[in-house]
């Protein structure tokens, strides 16, 4: 009776063309079906199995969220474009080593960021492979770069907004510094997402509280004033400095090279350390200039203890070394960031850059000829 009903529920497939039906690979697939080999996977993925899969792959926390979640309305078209049929987004968090991120030696911090990036990418790829082997369609977009540069600058270049997904899945809450704060691990996490074409038996729930303790240390640490006490955020100031050696800063540097008359002129515009730093970011993963807002954040149950024990010592050992560091701050001319940096950090050299946001004015051919012959 059950076998008869199962047979009735099997979809009727159109007959295969004789040449295709005779192919050895086709015959092998059909033979497996006749012997009762596993067919379609369960329509709903077991949440406990999925969580264990993510943790075994290297994630430190994981939760799923339906693509129909109201907070993911802006993600749907991009998710469906990347993986048609996406039903669920799996958010995973991977921990970073805190003191590496806090080091004034930014090579140490940057290595930590990029190593954790790779760990998160590997974890997501492993989960995607396991879901594929179980019979599902799954896809893992990159944690950061590479991204969809063919879209730039018309629309966003990332496939999925990992922070938005993580918050909707309940892995944390967006803090004043615009990083997701995990309730246990605090700000010291990197996020990654896996798309899958199935529902999950249980979805994560958004946190009912904010792990941020409102200490405002991120405000005090930011060297260009991108974070305000009232919650305002100057994204342009942040990206101009912190992402100096990423897309926009590289564009500005390349334009400086193109605009320089000769090597001497170039070296009058770009210091030896800046050239070396840009070379390093071109030969290795690009370096963040700051990230101090994340470094000083004491939120999270695993992180909070030293701050509660002795706040003065915490600020002396975590916040002040970053504030005291002598380093070049990159700002747009006439910006609030420029005024803030000069007033708040007079010991840090301030350099005006275009940020690569606007193309330079094109010189006329006659002006070019006059410049070359003068």
N, C-alpha and C positions, 0 to 999 in steps of 0.2 A: 504493500500500500504506500509506504513512505518512498520507496524507490520509484514507484509509478508517478507519485506527485512531484518528486525531484526532477524526473525526466520531463514532466509537463512544464516545469518552471524554467528549464534550460532554453535560452533564446534560440530561435530557428535561424541557422546561418545559411546564406546562399551557397550553392554548390561551387566548389573551386574549379577553375579551368583545368583540364587534364594535365597540361604541362606543369602548372604550379603544384597540383596535387601529387605529381610523381617526384617532386624534388625531395632529396633525402632529409633536409632539415624540416620540411613540412610534414613528411611522414613521421619523423621522430616526435614532433609536437603532438600530432594527432594520436600517435601510439600512447604517449603519456596520458592524454585525456581519456583514452579508452580504458586504461588500467587504473583510473581513479586517482591520478596524481593531483596534488593541490591545484585548485583553480583560482577563482577570485578570492582575495583576502576578505576578512570581516569588514563590513561597511563602516563600522565604528571602531576606532583604535582604543584599546584599553589604556586609560590614563596612567595607571600605576606602571604598566609595562613600558610606556613611553618615557616616563620620568626616569626609571632605572636605566633605560637605554641612553638617555642624555647624560646622566651622571657617570655611567661607565665610559662614555666617549670622552669625558674630560670636563664637562660643565660642572659648576659648583651649585647651580640652582637652575630650575627649568619649570616652565608652565606654558600651557597652551591657551590660545584665545581664538574664538571664531572670527573669521573674516567679516561676518555680519555684525560684529560688535559696533555700536554706534560711534565709538571714538576712533574707529578705523575707516571711516567713510572716505577719507582722502587717500587711503592706501589701496582701495579695492581695484581701481583701474590698473595700477602699477603691478599689483600682485597677479592679477589675471593676465596681464600682458606677459609677465615673466613665466608664469606657469598656469596656462588655461585650466580651469577646473579647480583652482585652489579653494579649499574649504576652511582650512585652519592654519594659523601661524604659531609656530613653536618658538618661544623666546627662551634664550639661554644666557646665563651670566657666568663669566669666568673671572676669578679673582686675580688681582695684581698684588705684588709685594709692596707693602706700604712705604717702607723706608727707601726703597729704590725710587719710588715716585716723588718722594719728598727731597731727594738729594739736590743741593745747589749745582752739582755736576750734572748738567742736563743730558750728557751722553748716557749716564746711568739711567735716568728717568726715561729717556727715549728708547733705550734698549728694552726696558720693562714694558713700555707701551707696545712696541712692535712684537716682542716675543709673545705677549699675551694675545695680541692680534692673531698671530699665527696659531697659537693654541686654540683660540676660539674658532678660527676657520677650519682647523683639523677636526675639532669636535663636531661642528656642524656638518662637515663632509661625511664623517663616520655615521652620524645619525641619518643623513640622507641616503647613504649606501644601505644601511640596515632597513630603512623603510622601503627602498626600491626592491631589496631582496625579499621583503615580505609581500610584495605585490602592489605597492602603492607608487604613485608618481610623486616625487619630492624634489626640491631644489633648495640650495643654500646660497643666497647672495653673499658677497664679500662683506666682511666686517667694516671695511673702509674702502680703500682703493684696491683694485681697479673699479672704476665706475663708468657710467654711460656717457662718455665725453662727446658723443655725437649729438647729445641733447643740449650741450652747453653752448651759449648761455640762455637758450630759450626757455628751458624748464629745468626742474631738478634733475640731478645726475645720479642720485642713489636709487637703487631698485626698491628698497624697503626702508622705512624709518625705524631703525632698531629701538630707539628710545621710546617712541610712541607705542610700539608693539609691547615692549617690556612693561610699561606702565599699565596698559590695558590688561595685560596678563597677570598683574599683581606682583611683579618682581621688584617694584620700588616706586618712588615718586620723584618727579622732576624737582630738583633743588633750586635755590636762588641762583646758583652758579650754572644752571642749565645742564647739569649732569644728573643722571638717575641715581638716587640714593637707595641702595638696597637696605632692608631693615636690619640685616645682620652684618653684611660686609661693607656697608656704607658706600662711599663714592668710589672705592677701589675695585671697580668691576668694569669689564668691557662686555659688550652685548653683541649677540648674533641671533639670527632668525632663520628658521627652516620653514619652507612652504610645503604643504602636503594636500593632496586632493581627497581628503577624508575628514569626517568629524571625529572628535575625541570624546570619550565617555564622560569626562569631567573637565571643565575649563577653570582656569585660575580666576580669582576674584581680586579686584582692585583693593589696595590697602585702605583701611578705614582711618588711618592716621598718617601724618607726614614724619618720616624719620629725621628730617632737618630739625636741629635744636635752636635755630635762629641765633647762632653765635656771631654771625657776620664776619668770620675770619676770611671767608672768600672775598669779601669786599675789601678788607684790609690788605690782602695779598696781591690782588690784581694790579699790575704795574701801570696799566693804561686806563684804569677807572671804568672798565667795561661793565662792572656789576655795581648797581646802586643799592643803598640800604632799603629803598622803598620797593625793590623788586624789578626796577627797570633794567634793561640789558641792551648795551650798545654792541650789537653783533659785528658791525663794521670795524670798530676799534679792536675787538677781540681777534677777528680774522686777520686784520692788517698786521698785528704784531705776532700773535701766537703761531699763525700759519704763514709766516714770512717766507718759508722755504717750500711751501706747497704751491698750488696752482697760481694764485694771484701774485704772490711775491716773486715766483719764478718769472712770470710775465713781466713784472716791473724790472727785474734784474736783466732779462733778455733785451728789453727796450733800452736799458741803460747801456748795455754792450753795443747795441745797434747805433745808438746816438753818440757814442764816444768817437772822437776824431782819430785817436790812436791809443796805444797802450798807456802812455803817460796820462792822457786825459781820463781813460778808464780808471786808472789807479788813483786819480785825484777824486773820483766819485765813489769808488768802492774800496774799502780797506782790505788789507791782506787777509785778515781774519774772516771778513765777510766772504771773500772769494773762496777761502778754504772751506768755510761752512757750507756754502752753496755747492761746492764740488762734493763734499761729503754727503749732502742730501741727494745729489744726483747719482752717486755711486752706491749709496745705501738707502734704506727707507728714509724719507724726509723727516727732519727734526722739528719738534715743537719748541718754540722759544720760551714758553711759559708753562701753562697747565698748573699754575700755582693754586688756583681755586680748588682744584681736586686735591692737590697735595696736602693742604692745610685742613681739609674738612674732617672734623672729629666724629661725625655722625655714624651711626651703625653700632649695634650691640658689641661686635668684636673689636671695634675701634675706639669706643668712647671712654674706656677706663682711664687711660693716662690723663685725659683732659679733665675728668671729674676729680682725679686724685690731686692734681696740682696744675691749675690753669696757667699760672705764671711760668712754670717750667715748660709747659707745653708750648707756649708762645715763644719762649726764649730758644727752644731747641727745634721747633718746626716752622714757625712763622718768620721769625726775625732773620734767620740765615738767607731766606729768599728775598726779604725786603732789603737786606743790606748788600746783596750781591751787586757788584758793578757790572752792568751789561747794557748793551744798546737797546733802546726801546724804539720801535718803528711806529710812526703815527702819520696820519694824513695832515697836510698843511692846514692850519687854522681850525683844527678839530678840537672838540672838548677833550679828547684823549691827549692831545699835545699839551694843552694847558694843565691838565691834571698831572701828567707825568712830570712836567717841569716843576710844578708846585710841590707835589707830594714826594717825589724821588729826585731831588736835585743832584744827587751823586751818580745817577744813571744817565749816560749820554742819550739825548733824544735826536733821532734822525727822521727828517721828513721824507716820505716816499709816496708815490702815487698809489701804491697798493695793486697796480695793474688793473684797476677797476674800469678805467676809461682809456681808450686808445689816445695816443698823443696826436696833436694837430699835425696834419700832413703838410710838409713843406713843398712849395712849388718847385718845378723843375729849374726855373731860373735861379731861385734861391740856392738850390743844390749846386748849380754850376758855379755861382759866385763863391759859395763856401769852399768848393774844391780848388778854385783857382786863386783865392785870396791868400 
